[in-house]
Amino acid sequence: MLPFGRNIRPILSRKCMWSLQWNPQLLRTIISPSKNDHSPLLHASSSSSSVSGTELAIPRILKPIAPSDSYISCTIFDETGKVKEISKKFPKTKFLTENGLFPRDLRKIDTSTVDVVPTIAVRPNCILVNLLYIKSIIKKDKTMIFDTSTVSSASKLGLFMYDLESKLTNKNSSHEFYEFRAIESILINVMSSLETELNHHVDKCGTILLDLENNVDRVKLRDLLINSKALTTFYQKALLIRNVLDELLDNDDDLLGMYLSDTNKTIENTDEIEMLLEAYYKQCDEFVQQAETLINDIKSTEEIVNIILDANRNSLMLFELKVTIYTLGFTVATTLPAFYGMNLKNYIEDSNFGFGGIFVLSVLGAMVITVLNFKRLRTVQRLTMMLPNGPESRLIPQHTSKPPRFGRLRGWLTRHKKPLYDKDPKQRDMIWRWLVDKGK
């Protein structure tokens, strides 16, 4: 094992380490120990170890641990960024007592296969962080990174610890406080993981959507359904992280409580932590917006595909109806000759025009039935938002009884009768005075 922080940093840049999160095999190849490296830390196990005055090394590939109801396992970084404990186990009760936590806080950091809602909780002496695969407790002079129980998260957690060590040991950082450097390292790793996953979804879903524009295929639709479910899961995950940052920015008490190094509580301005959180909030919000746009594109494509499938289904039904209409016409044409085909006396056996007359009547009957059915079919095919009798038929009640004998004449007289106010002004004033005098 290469000594942690000594030989690995010149080889891997920060962006390279982020990209290697999704390729553990490449990581094992790059950071494999050399034959001439006889460091005593080469064969360091992943079990708990503590040596006074010695900087420990994180194993090449972190192994997932089995969840336990009695113990909790974590890796500890001191205030200088050195690793003091690797996967050290603590009894849960003792751990809560030593760190001044409540039993409910254990759910946010406990190693479990159950996904917990992302959280950044501020306590009087520490900050609890649970974002994606990172579960951590940050103090003013110590950072504890808890182990995971999943294989995929273990490889990414190992890369995160390398970056965390680099951040904590950097004394030239723009952040003065130790806890801010730890929080920034966590947020950088989380945003890098979200960006990598988003690009993966954009590439796969974009390719499928482009293929569906040219050809609607059953296999592509199935792949689109599978990828849309994964994209929806990513969207919910990014949305929860954005909401966590948003709630933290809206709570001034929590922002002030994140200054753990300020033991005397002399700091009243929280601009530094606000700018830090707001920067990553905007970045996470951008991921949410891109995922939402891609989800809307997928939904639009699904609607278009459904419309195309409905149109094809309607075409098949229309073809079936046409075949049925032609079949009905042939049935009508053969009905009349079928009666004359019986071995009964019909009195036209000796007629010279019997055959021709029956043939013509059968063909005419078939044509009439076929034409009427096709006319009715065209009426059904015609799409309209109104009723067949027009929009007025929905508003005006239809009377089935006959109108009165002089109803039309009475209506005409009523419409053309002049009202009282249409008379000349002199007559109107005269009538008004007469009504006033009669009232007195």
C-alpha positions in Angstrom: 0.0 0.0 0.0 1.4 3.4 -0.9 1.7 5.8 2.0 -1.4 7.9 2.1 -1.0 11.4 0.7 2.7 10.9 -0.3 2.9 9.1 -3.7 -0.7 9.2 -4.9 -1.2 12.9 -5.1 1.4 13.6 -7.9 -0.2 10.8 -10.0 -3.9 11.6 -9.7 -5.4 15.0 -10.1 -8.7 15.9 -8.3 -10.7 15.7 -11.6 -9.1 12.4 -12.4 -10.1 11.0 -9.0 -13.7 12.1 -9.5 -13.8 10.4 -12.8 -12.4 7.2 -11.4 -15.4 6.9 -9.1 -17.2 4.9 -11.7 -14.2 2.7 -12.7 -12.8 1.0 -9.6 -10.7 -1.4 -11.8 -8.8 1.5 -13.4 -8.3 2.9 -9.9 -6.7 -0.4 -8.7 -4.4 -0.4 -11.7 -3.2 3.2 -11.1 -2.6 3.0 -7.4 -1.3 -0.5 -7.2 1.9 -0.7 -5.0 5.3 -0.9 -6.6 7.7 -3.7 -6.1 10.3 -1.5 -4.4 7.9 0.0 -1.9 8.6 -1.7 1.4 6.5 0.6 3.5 5.4 -0.9 6.8 1.9 0.3 5.9 1.8 -1.7 2.7 -0.1 -4.5 4.3 -2.2 -2.5 6.6 -5.5 -4.2 7.3 -8.9 -2.5 7.2 -9.5 -3.3 10.9 -9.2 -0.8 13.7 -5.7 0.3 14.4 -4.1 3.2 16.2 -0.3 3.9 16.4 1.0 6.9 18.3 2.9 9.4 16.2 2.3 7.4 12.9 0.2 8.5 10.0 -2.0 5.6 8.8 -2.8 4.8 5.2 -6.3 4.1 3.8 -6.4 0.7 2.0 -6.4 0.7 -1.7 -10.0 -0.5 -2.0 -12.3 0.0 0.9 -14.4 -3.0 1.7 -18.0 -2.8 2.7 -18.8 -3.8 6.2 -21.7 -5.8 7.6 -24.2 -3.7 9.5 -24.2 -4.3 13.3 -26.7 -3.4 15.9 -24.0 -3.0 18.6 -21.1 -1.2 16.9 -20.5 1.7 14.6 -17.5 1.9 12.3 -15.7 5.0 11.1 -12.4 6.5 9.8 -11.1 9.5 11.8 -9.2 12.5 10.4 -7.5 14.8 12.9 -7.2 18.6 12.6 -4.1 18.4 10.4 -5.8 16.1 7.9 -3.9 12.9 9.0 -5.7 9.6 9.4 -5.7 8.6 13.0 -8.1 5.6 12.9 -9.2 3.3 10.1 -12.6 1.6 10.4 -12.5 1.8 14.1 -15.5 0.3 15.9 -17.3 2.1 18.7 -20.2 0.8 20.8 -23.2 2.8 19.8 -24.2 3.8 23.4 -20.6 4.9 24.2 -20.3 6.7 20.9 -23.5 8.7 21.5 -22.4 9.7 25.0 -18.9 10.8 24.0 -20.1 13.0 21.1 -23.2 14.4 22.8 -25.7 13.0 20.3 -29.2 11.7 20.7 -30.3 8.2 19.7 -32.3 9.7 16.8 -29.1 11.1 15.4 -27.7 7.6 15.0 -30.1 6.9 12.1 -28.5 9.7 10.0 -25.0 8.2 10.3 -25.6 4.5 11.0 -24.3 2.0 8.4 -27.4 0.4 6.9 -28.7 -0.7 3.5 -31.8 1.5 3.9 -31.5 4.8 2.1 -32.1 7.8 4.5 -33.3 11.2 3.4 -30.2 13.5 2.9 -29.6 15.6 5.9 -27.2 18.3 7.2 -28.0 18.7 10.9 -26.3 21.2 13.1 -25.6 20.3 16.7 -23.9 22.4 19.5 -20.6 20.6 19.1 -20.7 19.0 15.6 -22.4 18.9 12.2 -24.1 15.7 11.0 -23.8 15.1 7.2 -25.7 12.4 5.3 -25.4 13.0 1.5 -25.5 10.1 -0.9 -22.9 7.6 0.2 -21.2 10.0 2.6 -22.1 9.8 6.3 -19.9 12.0 8.4 -19.6 13.9 11.7 -17.6 17.1 11.5 -16.2 18.7 14.6 -13.9 21.7 15.0 -10.8 19.5 15.1 -11.9 16.1 13.9 -13.8 14.5 11.0 -15.3 11.1 11.2 -16.3 9.3 7.9 -18.5 6.3 8.5 -18.1 3.1 6.6 -20.7 1.8 4.1 -22.3 -1.6 3.6 -22.6 -1.4 -0.2 -19.8 -2.4 -2.7 -20.4 0.5 -5.2 -20.4 3.1 -2.4 -17.2 1.7 -0.9 -15.1 2.4 -3.9 -16.4 6.0 -4.2 -16.0 6.5 -0.5 -12.3 5.6 -0.8 -11.7 8.2 -3.5 -13.5 10.8 -1.4 -11.2 10.2 1.5 -8.2 11.0 -0.7 -9.7 14.2 -1.7 -10.7 15.0 1.9 -7.2 14.5 3.1 -6.0 16.9 0.5 -8.5 19.5 1.5 -7.8 19.2 5.2 -4.0 19.4 4.9 -4.1 22.4 2.6 -3.3 25.4 4.8 -3.6 27.8 1.9 -7.3 27.2 1.5 -9.7 30.1 1.1 -11.6 28.9 4.2 -10.1 29.7 7.6 -12.1 27.2 9.6 -11.5 23.5 9.6 -15.1 22.5 9.5 -15.7 24.6 6.3 -12.9 22.8 4.5 -14.5 19.4 5.4 -18.0 20.5 4.3 -16.6 21.9 1.0 -14.8 18.6 0.3 -18.0 16.7 0.9 -20.1 19.0 -1.3 -17.5 18.9 -4.1 -17.5 15.1 -4.1 -21.3 14.9 -3.9 -21.7 17.4 -6.8 -19.1 15.6 -8.8 -21.0 12.3 -8.3 -24.3 13.9 -9.3 -22.8 15.5 -12.4 -21.2 12.2 -13.5 -24.5 10.3 -13.0 -26.5 13.1 -14.8 -24.1 12.9 -17.8 -24.6 9.2 -17.9 -28.4 9.5 -18.0 -28.3 12.3 -20.6 -26.1 10.2 -23.0 -28.2 7.1 -22.7 -31.7 8.8 -22.8 -30.6 11.2 -25.5 -29.4 8.3 -27.7 -32.7 6.5 -27.3 -34.8 9.6 -28.0 -32.8 10.2 -31.1 -33.4 6.7 -32.3 -37.1 6.8 -31.6 -37.4 9.8 -33.9 -36.5 7.6 -36.8 -38.1 4.3 -35.8 -40.4 3.3 -33.0 -39.1 0.0 -31.8 -40.3 -2.2 -29.0 -36.7 -2.7 -27.6 -36.0 1.0 -27.6 -39.3 1.7 -25.8 -38.4 -0.8 -23.2 -34.9 0.7 -22.7 -36.5 4.2 -22.5 -38.8 2.9 -19.7 -35.9 1.5 -17.8 -33.8 4.6 -18.1 -36.6 6.9 -17.3 -37.1 5.1 -14.0 -33.4 5.5 -13.2 -33.6 9.2 -14.3 -36.6 9.8 -12.0 -34.7 8.2 -9.1 -31.7 10.5 -9.8 -34.1 13.5 -10.0 -35.6 12.8 -6.6 -32.1 12.3 -5.1 -30.8 15.6 -6.5 -34.1 17.4 -5.5 -33.7 16.2 -1.9 -30.1 17.4 -1.7 -31.1 20.8 -3.2 -33.9 21.1 -0.6 -31.5 20.3 2.2 -29.2 23.1 1.1 -32.2 25.5 0.7 -33.5 24.8 4.2 -30.0 25.3 5.6 -29.6 28.6 3.9 -33.0 29.8 5.2 -32.1 29.0 8.8 -29.9 31.7 10.3 -29.4 29.8 13.6 -28.0 26.8 11.9 -25.7 28.9 9.7 -24.4 30.6 12.8 -24.1 27.2 14.6 -21.9 25.8 11.8 -19.0 28.0 13.1 -17.8 25.3 15.4 -14.3 26.8 15.8 -15.8 30.0 17.2 -16.2 28.8 20.7 -16.7 32.3 22.1 -19.6 33.0 19.7 -18.1 36.3 18.6 -19.0 35.8 14.9 -22.3 37.3 13.9 -21.8 37.5 10.1 -22.4 34.3 8.3 -21.5 35.4 4.8 -18.7 32.9 4.4 -20.8 29.8 4.9 -23.7 31.3 3.0 -21.6 31.9 0.0 -20.2 28.4 0.2 -23.6 26.7 0.5 -25.2 29.0 -2.1 -22.6 28.1 -4.7 -23.3 24.4 -4.4 -27.0 25.0 -4.1 -27.0 26.7 -7.5 -25.0 23.8 -9.0 -27.4 21.3 -7.6 -30.3 23.3 -8.8 -28.8 23.2 -12.3 -28.7 19.4 -12.1 -32.3 19.3 -11.0 -33.4 21.6 -13.9 -31.5 19.5 -16.5 -33.0 16.3 -15.1 -36.5 17.8 -15.1 -36.1 18.9 -18.7 -34.9 15.5 -19.8 -37.9 13.9 -18.0 -40.3 16.3 -19.8 -38.7 15.3 -23.1 -39.2 11.6 -22.3 -42.8 12.3 -21.3 -43.4 14.2 -24.6 -41.9 11.4 -26.6 -44.0 8.8 -24.8 -47.1 10.9 -25.6 -46.2 11.1 -29.2 -45.5 7.4 -29.4 -48.9 6.7 -27.8 -50.5 8.9 -30.4 -48.8 7.1 -33.2 -49.8 3.7 -31.7 -53.4 4.9 -31.3 -53.4 6.1 -34.9 -52.1 2.7 -36.1 -54.7 1.0 -33.9 -57.5 3.1 -35.4 -56.3 2.3 -38.9 -56.4 -1.4 -38.2 -60.0 -1.0 -36.8 -61.0 1.0 -39.8 -59.6 -1.6 -42.1 -61.5 -4.3 -40.2 -64.7 -2.2 -40.5 -64.3 -1.9 -44.2 -63.8 -5.6 -44.6 -67.0 -6.2 -42.5 -69.0 -3.8 -44.7 -67.9 -5.5 -47.9 -68.7 -8.9 -46.3 -72.2 -7.6 -45.3 -72.7 -6.4 -48.9 -71.8 -9.9 -50.3 -74.1 -11.5 -47.7 -77.0 -9.3 -48.9 -76.2 -10.1 -52.5 -76.4 -13.9 -51.9 -79.5 -13.8 -49.6 -82.1 -13.5 -52.5 -80.5 -16.1 -54.7 -80.3 -18.4 -51.7 -84.1 -18.4 -51.4 -84.4 -19.4 -55.1 -81.8 -22.1 -54.6 -84.2 -24.2 -52.5 -85.9 -27.2 -54.2 -89.3 -25.5 -54.1 -91.6 -24.3 -56.8 -91.1 -20.5 -57.3 -93.1 -20.0 -60.6 -90.2 -18.4 -62.5 -88.4 -21.5 -63.6 -89.6 -21.0 -67.2 -89.1 -17.2 -67.3 -86.5 -15.8 -69.7 -85.8 -12.8 -67.4 -85.8 -14.6 -64.0 -82.1 -15.1 -63.7 -81.2 -11.6 -64.9 -83.8 -10.0 -62.7 -82.6 -11.8 -59.6 -79.0 -11.0 -60.4 -79.7 -7.3 -60.8 -81.7 -7.1 -57.7 -79.0 -8.8 -55.7 -76.3 -6.6 -56.9 -78.3 -3.4 -56.4 -79.2 -4.5 -52.8 -75.5 -5.2 -52.1 -74.5 -1.8 -53.5 -77.1 0.1 -51.6 -76.2 -1.6 -48.3 -72.5 -1.0 -48.9 -72.9 2.7 -49.8 -75.1 3.4 -46.8 -72.6 1.7 -44.4 -69.7 3.6 -45.9 -71.6 6.9 -45.6 -72.3 6.1 -42.0 -68.6 5.2 -41.4 -67.5 8.5 -42.8 -69.8 10.3 -40.4 -68.3 8.4 -37.5 -64.8 9.1 -38.7 -65.4 12.9 -38.8 -63.9 14.4 -35.6 -65.6 17.4 -34.2 -65.7 19.2 -30.8 -69.3 20.0 -31.3 -72.5 18.0 -31.4 -73.7 16.8 -34.8 -76.5 19.4 -34.9 -74.2 22.3 -34.1 -73.3 24.1 -30.9 -76.8 25.7 -30.5 -78.3 22.3 -30.0 -76.5 22.0 -26.7 -77.8 25.3 -25.4 -81.3 25.5 -26.8 -83.7 22.8 -25.6 -85.3 20.8 -28.3 -89.1 20.7 -28.2 -90.7 17.6 -29.6 -94.3 18.9 -29.3 -95.9 21.0 -32.1 -95.9 24.8 -31.6 -99.3 26.5 -31.1 -101.3 27.5 -34.2 -100.6 31.3 -33.9 -97.3 31.0 -32.1 -95.2 32.4 -34.9 -97.5 35.3 -35.5 -97.6 36.2 -31.8 -93.8 36.0 -31.6 -93.5 38.3 -34.7 -95.9 40.9 -33.1 -94.0 40.8 -29.8 -90.6 41.4 -31.4 -91.9 44.3 -33.6 -94.0 45.9 -30.9 -92.4 49.3 -29.9 -91.8 49.8 -26.2 -93.1 52.8 -24.3 -89.8 54.7 -24.2 -89.6 54.7 -28.1 -92.4 57.4 -28.3 -91.6 61.1 -28.7 -90.5 63.1 -25.6 -93.7 65.2 -25.3 -95.9 62.1 -24.9 -93.4 60.6 -22.4 -93.4 63.8 -20.3 -97.2 63.9 -20.4 -97.5 60.3 -19.2 -94.9 61.0 -16.4 -96.9 64.1 -15.1 -100.1 62.1 -15.2 -98.5 59.3 -13.1 -97.1 61.8 -10.6 -100.4 63.7 -10.2 -102.3 60.4 -9.8 -99.9 59.4 -7.0 -100.5 62.6 -5.1 
